[in-house]
Amino acid sequence: VLSHLVPSNPVQAMVDGKILQVIVFAVALAVALNASGRRGRPAILFFTSLAEGMFKLTQMVMALAPYGVCALMAWMTGKYGLDLLLPLLKVIGAVYLGCLLHVLGVYSTLLLLLARLNPLHYFKSIVDAQAVAFTSSSSNSTLPISLACAEKRLGVSPAITAKVLPIGATINMDGTALYQGVTALFVAQAFGVDLHMLDYLTIISIATLASIGTAGTPGTGLMLLTLTLTAVGLPLEGVALIAGIDRILDMARTTVNVSGDILVSVLIARSENELDLATYHDASAGEDIEFPPR
């Protein structure tokens, strides 16, 4: 299994759609380019520009997605009947329940064990950022609000937020990883595909690695779902099912992503003595702050 992750020919791995091998090669190349210093800078700029182009292409595709989703849903309904669509309500419930447990359970535990802080103050202070994340479904659009909440209401030093939150909006996607796992299992059940332990491990690996590389814009999680399904041999027709409710799921996973970004800034600030405890415990702190426009 481990040797299979390393491609003997990266280009052939891309052609064959071996996603794990492509991701492993991409990570190794990124490490090598960063270790090359000044000489590796041109290649880094090239790949950065290429990534921006791919993100723009994704946005163009997503602009046409509603029409394609309508056609695909009509085809799926005609072929499989309404019985296949009704379980979508269970998918929504499972994703929202998972997100709620992750935020209230995991994040609260981290605050209590690692920072010795009251989670209630944390959740009260980030409600504005969560509201914007829920409605916009974009971590990047929520970034100014996240910065304001972390600094003005939680007492995190600007030196910490300036470094942690922009990085978190790009690579810290807990909600996206959770979404990938739940929807992949739904597609497997919907099409009657039996998954084995290796398939579960592959889904976990793909969901984790893919969530690190996704853009903080609406709809990109659905594009990454195709990678997850392909990696374990699940039918891509399942994307059509998820696409119809993706916006509803996107709202939940983005809220988790933003909450996790702010949490990490608090934990790092606490460990570096860059957290103003008086501001953190002040329930009225930041009530009159003016949030910057998105």
C-alpha positions in Angstrom: 0.0 0.0 0.0 2.8 2.5 0.9 4.9 1.7 -2.2 1.8 2.2 -4.3 1.5 5.8 -3.1 4.8 6.7 -4.8 4.5 7.1 -8.6 7.1 5.6 -10.9 5.9 8.0 -13.5 4.0 11.1 -12.3 2.7 12.0 -15.7 1.3 8.5 -16.2 -0.3 8.7 -12.7 -2.1 11.9 -13.9 -3.3 10.2 -17.1 -4.5 7.1 -15.2 -6.2 9.2 -12.6 -4.3 7.8 -9.6 -5.1 10.7 -7.4 -3.1 9.6 -4.3 0.1 9.2 -6.4 -0.5 12.7 -7.9 -1.0 14.2 -4.4 2.1 12.5 -3.0 4.2 13.7 -5.9 2.8 17.3 -5.7 3.7 17.4 -2.0 7.2 16.1 -2.6 7.8 18.6 -5.4 6.5 21.5 -3.2 8.9 20.5 -0.4 11.8 20.3 -2.9 11.0 23.7 -4.5 10.8 25.4 -1.1 14.1 23.8 -0.1 15.7 25.1 -3.3 15.6 28.7 -2.1 16.0 31.4 -4.6 16.4 29.1 -7.6 13.1 27.4 -6.9 11.2 30.7 -6.7 10.4 30.9 -10.5 8.8 27.5 -10.4 6.8 28.4 -7.3 5.5 31.5 -8.9 4.5 29.5 -12.0 2.6 26.9 -10.0 1.0 29.7 -7.9 -0.2 31.4 -11.1 -1.4 28.1 -12.5 -3.3 27.4 -9.3 -5.1 30.8 -9.6 -6.0 30.0 -13.2 -7.4 26.6 -12.1 -9.4 28.3 -9.4 -10.9 30.7 -11.9 -11.7 27.9 -14.3 -13.5 26.1 -11.4 -15.5 29.3 -10.8 -16.5 29.4 -14.4 -17.6 25.8 -14.3 -19.5 26.4 -11.1 -21.4 29.2 -12.8 -22.8 26.7 -15.3 -23.3 24.0 -12.6 -27.0 24.8 -11.8 -28.0 24.0 -15.4 -25.9 20.8 -15.5 -27.2 19.7 -12.1 -30.8 20.2 -13.2 -30.2 18.0 -16.2 -28.3 15.4 -14.2 -30.9 15.2 -11.5 -33.7 14.8 -14.1 -31.7 11.9 -15.7 -31.0 10.3 -12.3 -34.7 10.6 -11.3 -35.8 9.0 -14.5 -33.3 6.1 -14.3 -33.4 5.3 -10.5 -36.7 6.9 -9.4 -37.4 9.2 -6.4 -36.4 6.5 -3.9 -32.8 7.4 -4.5 -33.4 11.1 -3.9 -35.2 10.9 -0.6 -32.1 9.7 1.4 -30.6 13.1 0.6 -32.3 14.5 3.6 -30.4 12.0 5.7 -27.1 13.2 4.1 -27.9 16.7 5.1 -28.7 15.6 8.6 -25.5 13.5 8.9 -23.2 16.3 7.7 -24.8 18.9 10.0 -24.7 16.5 12.9 -21.1 15.7 12.2 -20.1 19.4 11.9 -22.0 20.2 15.1 -20.2 17.4 17.1 -16.9 18.4 15.7 -17.2 22.1 16.6 -18.8 21.6 20.1 -16.9 18.4 20.9 -13.4 18.6 19.4 -12.9 22.3 19.5 -14.2 22.7 23.1 -11.9 19.8 24.2 -8.9 21.5 22.6 -9.6 24.8 24.3 -10.1 23.1 27.7 -7.1 20.8 27.5 -4.5 22.8 25.6 -5.4 26.4 26.5 -7.3 26.0 29.7 -9.9 28.4 28.4 -13.7 28.6 28.7 -15.2 27.4 25.3 -18.4 29.4 25.9 -16.5 32.7 25.6 -14.9 31.5 22.4 -18.2 30.5 20.7 -19.9 33.8 21.8 -17.1 35.8 20.3 -17.0 34.2 16.9 -20.7 34.1 16.2 -20.4 36.9 13.6 -17.7 35.1 11.7 -19.8 31.9 11.8 -22.8 33.8 10.4 -20.9 35.3 7.5 -19.2 31.9 6.8 -22.6 30.2 6.9 -24.2 32.6 4.4 -21.3 33.2 2.1 -19.9 29.6 2.1 -16.4 31.2 1.6 -13.5 31.1 4.0 -11.7 33.8 2.1 -14.7 36.2 2.2 -15.0 35.6 5.9 -11.4 36.4 6.6 -11.8 40.1 7.5 -14.5 39.2 10.0 -12.4 36.4 11.4 -9.5 38.8 12.0 -11.8 41.3 13.8 -13.4 38.6 16.0 -10.0 37.1 16.9 -8.3 40.4 17.7 -11.1 42.5 19.2 -13.2 39.9 21.0 -10.8 37.1 21.8 -7.6 39.2 22.5 -5.4 37.4 20.0 -2.3 39.4 19.0 -2.4 40.9 15.5 1.0 39.4 14.9 -0.6 35.9 15.3 -3.8 36.5 13.4 -1.9 38.0 10.4 0.0 34.8 10.0 -2.4 32.1 11.2 -5.8 33.1 9.8 -4.8 33.6 6.1 -3.0 30.3 6.1 -5.9 28.6 7.9 -8.4 30.0 5.3 -6.3 28.0 2.7 -5.3 24.7 4.3 -7.3 24.2 7.5 -10.5 22.6 6.1 -11.9 20.3 8.8 -15.5 20.7 7.5 -14.5 19.9 3.9 -12.8 16.7 5.0 -15.8 15.6 7.0 -18.1 16.4 4.1 -15.9 14.3 1.7 -16.2 11.3 4.0 -19.9 11.4 4.6 -20.9 12.0 1.0 -18.5 9.3 -0.3 -20.2 6.8 2.1 -23.6 7.9 0.9 -22.7 7.4 -2.8 -21.4 3.9 -2.0 -24.6 3.0 -0.2 -26.8 4.6 -2.9 -25.2 2.5 -5.7 -24.8 -0.6 -3.6 -21.0 -0.6 -3.6 -19.3 -2.5 -0.8 -16.3 -0.7 0.7 -13.5 -2.5 2.5 -11.1 -1.3 5.1 -8.5 -0.2 2.5 -11.3 1.9 0.8 -12.1 3.6 4.1 -8.4 4.4 4.7 -8.2 5.8 1.1 -11.2 8.0 1.6 -9.7 9.3 4.9 -6.4 10.0 3.2 -7.9 11.7 0.1 -10.3 13.8 2.2 -7.5 15.0 4.4 -5.0 15.8 1.7 -7.6 17.2 -0.7 -9.0 19.5 2.0 -5.6 21.0 2.5 -5.3 22.0 -1.1 -8.8 23.2 -1.7 -9.6 26.9 -2.3 -11.6 28.9 0.2 -14.4 29.6 -2.3 -17.9 28.2 -2.7 -18.4 24.9 -4.5 -14.8 23.7 -4.6 -15.6 20.9 -2.2 -17.9 19.3 -4.8 -15.1 19.4 -7.4 -12.8 17.6 -4.9 -15.5 15.0 -4.3 -14.8 13.6 -7.8 -11.3 12.8 -6.7 -12.5 10.9 -3.6 -15.0 8.9 -5.6 -12.5 8.1 -8.3 -9.9 6.9 -5.8 -12.1 4.2 -4.5 -13.9 3.3 -7.7 -17.3 4.8 -6.9 -19.5 6.0 -9.8 -19.1 9.7 -10.6 -22.9 9.8 -11.2 -23.1 10.2 -7.4 -21.7 13.8 -7.8 -25.0 14.7 -9.5 -26.9 13.6 -6.4 -24.7 15.6 -4.1 -24.6 18.7 -6.4 -28.3 19.3 -5.8 -27.8 19.9 -2.1 -24.1 21.0 -2.2 -24.9 24.6 -1.3 -26.7 23.5 1.9 -23.8 21.3 2.8 -21.2 24.0 1.8 -22.7 26.4 4.4 -22.1 23.9 7.2 -18.6 22.9 6.3 -17.5 26.5 5.7 -18.7 27.4 9.2 -16.6 24.5 10.7 -13.6 25.6 8.6 -13.7 29.2 9.9 -14.4 28.2 13.5 -11.3 26.0 13.3 -9.1 28.8 11.9 -10.0 31.1 14.7 -9.5 28.3 17.3 -6.0 27.6 16.0 -5.1 31.3 16.3 -6.3 31.3 19.9 -4.3 28.1 20.8 -1.1 29.5 19.2 -1.5 32.9 20.8 -2.0 31.1 24.2 1.1 29.0 23.8 3.2 32.1 22.7 1.8 34.4 25.5 0.2 36.6 22.8 -3.3 36.2 24.1 -4.9 39.0 26.1 -6.8 37.1 28.7 -8.7 40.1 30.0 -10.2 40.7 26.5 -10.9 37.0 26.1 -12.9 36.8 29.3 -14.6 40.2 28.8 -18.1 39.4 27.6 -18.6 43.0 26.3 -15.3 43.1 24.4 -15.6 44.1 20.8 -19.3 44.7 20.8 -18.9 48.1 19.2 -16.3 47.1 16.6 -17.0 47.9 12.9 -16.4 44.9 10.7 -14.7 45.7 7.4 -16.9 45.1 4.2 -16.4 41.9 2.3 
